[in-house]
């Protein structure tokens, strides 16, 4: 079988990657017995292309329609959900995991805790000022995605935890003492939930509300521990880290390949030289973007203050 490279965010908290977008893809490939090795991208912490998979000229990014797992199915590389697509309970369970639990982890990483876990996962390898400002920029984005304002923050928090609690209860009842969620075999839902649950249990602090709600369901915790032991702790050649720290998500197969070079050196094309220059200037571009972000936010705050002052006149 052809071997693939899965490019993810860095390992931390005892996991091959603690990124909520990356870890489920890792487990999906493991469940499907697709040979792959990991590569870690440390240069673009806020890229929505990560994770991405490549092999030779084949490449698929996380931000493509449906995400990587759906693309793997469409491209006939790995489909664990055969005959499950039309099962009503499978569809509703997928919606619950992909929305309620995904939103709960996003909320907990960025808002429900002190943010140290999110900073470790995404920004700890960047210079402190840039990492901190990018963190604040992403925090603002998460608030927008979850629809959080000053007026409804408490309501959103209560709703988020309530939905997560209902989801854990439903999954616990669904799983009972089976090895997997459906038909006692792995599916994409197992990969999604296992990735979410491991991040909840290992990356979130002990004070996490979401973590405490998951710990209430012993069969879910046993399920997570068993699969982690089998697919992470056991270790294999596919989980050996490989750090192309300067590598960036490529736009097409002609830009970059992770395969070892065996051919003589050739003169770089204009496109490759341009790509290399853009990579060198990444931090500068990020710094400019965050400065603009902070400036615009400050202006917005000033405008709100002026409006408040006018209201009291």
Buried (B, 14 or more C-beta within 10 A) or exposed (E): EEEBBBBBBBBBBEBBBBBBBBBBBBBBBBBBEBEBBBBBBBBBBBBEBBBBBBBEEEBBBBEEEEBBBBBBBEEEBBBBBEEBEEBEEBEEBBEBBBEBBBBBBBBBBBBBBEBEBBBBBBBBBBEEEBBBBBBBBBBEEBBEEBEBEEEEEEEBBEBBBEBBBEBBBBBBEBBEEEEBBBEEEBBBBBBBBBBBBBBBBBBBEEEBBBBBBBBEBEBBBEBBBEBBEEBBEEEEEBBEEEEBEEBBBBEEEEBBBBEEEEEEEEEEEEEBEEBEEEBEEEEEEBBEBBEEBEEEEEEEEEEEEEEEEEEEE
